[in-house]
């Protein structure tokens, strides 16, 4: 993805940012680039004030206002900003490049006549949509299935190959243990507004009268497996391949690392961090702890944990 110098200036002005431009403002096209994969002619942010060793040239860098010009050894353009440069960089890119629904419903999509579809909803090829409710500006990517008794809030994105409202499994033996008696799965799924559900995610519907719930503004990276009746709060983050057992409760503002697993029915307080690969087998003791390890154990949360945004205060 590319961006021009004039787009950067225009966005900073529209955002009412205080900045000082150090270098040429001659318009040119830049590659939106990462410090982890640096290239010449890129657009970057740097959030520190110490030594800086990025060996690129012909680039534009958003830096703090106290950045030492002596560290700019390759004479790149510097944009010195008041405020968090990462936050400003993300906001600028979000303003320009965030996905918006096209409003197109693909001719290969199969939609139940009783489905309630909101305004300007995008449903891509080979999706199956049963009798459910889909809010305004939702995007459902290709090859996904939305089962009946599902409610998806406005401005939510469902990634490709996802299944929302699939059937789980609950059973007991018959009296002589010669056969299983399977409980029908009768509940639903409720997903709040402004959520992202990544590709290849499965959300199992509630088992009886309950709904599996995903709160508003929650982000779920690809590969999640959400058990029946799970209750996920608002502003929760799931990294890749998180698995929750049935009737798990995860509070608001939690951050869950890749590959974490939750035993059924555990309850996690708001603002909890769960480390990558952890196995959570019991309830948390209060807000704001970090759970890590197998089995998961609570430790105090660092002020600046690595690999994630700053914890919610």
N, C-alpha and C positions, 0 to 999 in steps of 0.2 A: 504494500500500500504506500502511496506517495502523498506528499503534502508540499505546498509551496510556501515560500517565505511570506508572501502576502496573506495567505490563509492563516498563518501563525499570528501575524500582527493583527489581522482583523479579529480573530478569536480572542486574543488577549485584551483588545480594546472593548469588545462586546462583553467580556467578563469583568470589565472594570478593574483589571489588574494593574498594580503599580510595578513598573519594570523599567530597566535601563538596558538599551540595546547597545552592545559593544561589537562593532564590526559593520560590514556592509549590509545594507538593506536591499541590494539589488535582487530582484525576484529570480528565483530558480526553484527547481523541483528537487525535493529531498525524499529519501526513503525513511519511513517510520521504522526505527531500528531499536534494538535492545543492547544494553551494555554487555550482555552475555554473548552476543553475536555481532560484534562491532564491524561496521563497514564504513568506507569513506562516503561522504555525501549523505550522511544520516541525520535524523532528528532525534535527540536524546534528552534525558533529564539526569541530573546528578544531584543527590540530596545531602551531600556532605560539604564540609568546608576545608578538609585536610588535603593531603597529597592526592593528586589526580593523575592517573597514568594511562588514560585511554589514548591509544596510538591511532587516531583517525585524523583526517583532514577534510576540508571543504564541508564541514558539518555545522549544525546549529545545536547548541546545548542550553537547556534551561538549568540555571544554577542559582544557589542562594545569593543574596545580595552581598554577603561577606566573602564570596569566593575569591581566592587569590589569583589575580591575573597571571602571575608568574607560573602557575601550573598549566596555563594554556599554551603548551609548548609548540603546538602545530597551528596556532593562530586561527582557531575556529571561531565562529560567531558565538558570543555569549549573550544570553538574555538573563540579566540579573533580576531576581524576583523577590518581593516580600511574601513570605508564606511558604508552605510546604510545596516544593517543586514537583514531587511525585503526584500529589493531589491535583495540582494545576495541570500537569501533563495529561493525567488520566481524564480530567474534565474536558480539556481541549479536544482530545481525541474522541471522547464520548459525544461531544457536540457535533463533530463532523462525521463520525463513522458508525454510530450505534445503529443496529438493525431496526428497520421499521417494516411493518406488514405491508405487503403489496396489495392485499385485498383479493388476491387471486385464489380461487378454488379450482384445483386441477381437475380436468375431466376424468382422470383415472381414480379420483377419490370416491369412496363409497360412503354416503352420508344418509343416516336414518331419517325418514320423513318427520319424526318427532324430535329430532335434535334442535335445540335452540341456539342459533348462531348469531353472535353479536355483529356490530358494525366493523367493516373493513378487516375481516378475519382472513388470514392466509392459511390454506390447507394444501399441502404439497402432494405430489404424485403418490399413489398407492396407499394413501391413508384410509383407515376404516374408522368412521365416527358413528357410534351408536346413539341411543336416545339420551343425550347428555346436554349440559349447558356450557357454552363457551362464550366468554366475555369479549368485549370490544378489543380490537387491535391484537388479538392473539395470533401467534405463529405456531403451526403444527407442521413439523418437518416430515419429510418423506418416510413412508413405510412404518408409520406409527399407528397404534390402535388406541382409541379412546372408548372405553366401555360405557355401558349405561350407568346411570346414577353417579356420574362424575360431574363436578362443577369446577371450571377453570376460570380464574379471575382475569381481569383485563390486563393487557400488556404483558402477558406471560408467554414464554417461548418453551415449547416442548421439542426436544431434540430428536433427530432421526432414530428410527428403530426402537422407540420407547413404547411401553405398554402401560397405560394408566387405568387402574381399576381391574387388574387381572385377578383371577381366583387363587386364593391360598388354600392351605390344607390344615384341617383340624379333625381329629377322629378319636374314637375310643373303641376298645374291643367289645364284641358282643359277649353274652353271658359266659359262653364256654370258650371264648377266645379263638373261635374258628373263622371269624371274619371281622373286618373293620366296619364300624358305623361312621360314615363320613358326615360331618356337619355341613349343610349348605352354607355358602358364603353369600350373605344377603345385604351387606352394607354398601357404602359408597366411598368416594374420594372427594375431598375438597382442597383445591389449590388456590392460594390467595393471589392478589394482584401483584404485578411486577416481579414475578418469579422467573427463574431460569432452571429448567430441568434438562440436564445434559443428555446427549445421545446414549441410547442403549440403557436407559433407566427403566426399572420395573417398579411400579407402585401398586401393591396389593390392596384391594378394597377391604373395608371393615368386615368383620366376620358376621355380625348380627345386625343390631340397630346402629352401631357406631360407624363413623366415617374415619378413614385415614386422612389426616389433615397435614397440609404443608402451609405454613404461615406466610404472610405477605413479605415481599422483598427478600425471599430466601433464594440462595444460589446453590445449585447442586451440579457438580461436575459429572462427566459421563460415568456410566457403569454402576450406578447405585441400585441397591435392592432394599426396598422399603416394605417392612412386614405389615400385616393386617393390623389396623387400629393404631398404628404409630401416630403420635402427636408431635409435630415439629413446629417450633415457634416462629416468630417473626425475625427477620434479619439473621437467619442461621446460614452458615456456610458449610457445605459438605464438599470435601475434595473427592478425587476419583475413588470409585469402587467401595463406598461405605455400605455396610449391611446392618440393618436394624431388625431385631426379632419383633414378634408381635407385641403390640401395646406398649412399646417403648415411648417414653416422654422425654423430649429434648427441648429445653427452655429457650427463650429469646436470646439472641446475640451469641449463641454458641458457635465455636469454630471446631470442625471435626476433620482431622487429617486423613490422608489417603489410606484406604484399606482397613479402617477401624471397624470393629464388629461390636454390636450391642446385644447382650443377652435379652431375651424377652422380658418385658415388664419393668426394666430398670428405668429410673427417673433421674434426669440430669438437670441440675439447676441452671438458671440463666447465666450467661457470660462464662461458661465453662469452656476450656480448651481440651480437646482430646487428641493426643499425639498420634502420628501416623502408625498404623499397624497395631494399635492398642486393642485390647479385648476388655470391654466394660462389662463387669459381672455383678455390680451392685450399685445402689443409688449413690449419688454424690452427697456430700455432707452440707454443702452450702454454695452460694454464688462465688464465681470468680476463681475457682481452683483449676489446676491443670491435671488431667488424668493421663497417665502414660504407662506403657508396659503390658506384659501378659503374665498374670491378670493385671488389669489396670489398677494403679495406685495413685492417690492424690499427692501432689506436691504444690508448693506455692507457685503462682504464676509470675513469670518474669515481667519486668516493666516493658521490655522490648523483645518479645519472642522472635526467634528467627523463622523465616519462611512464611510469614503471614502479616497482615496489617496489624496495627496497634490494637490491643484489646479494648473493648468498649468500657468506658469509665463509669 
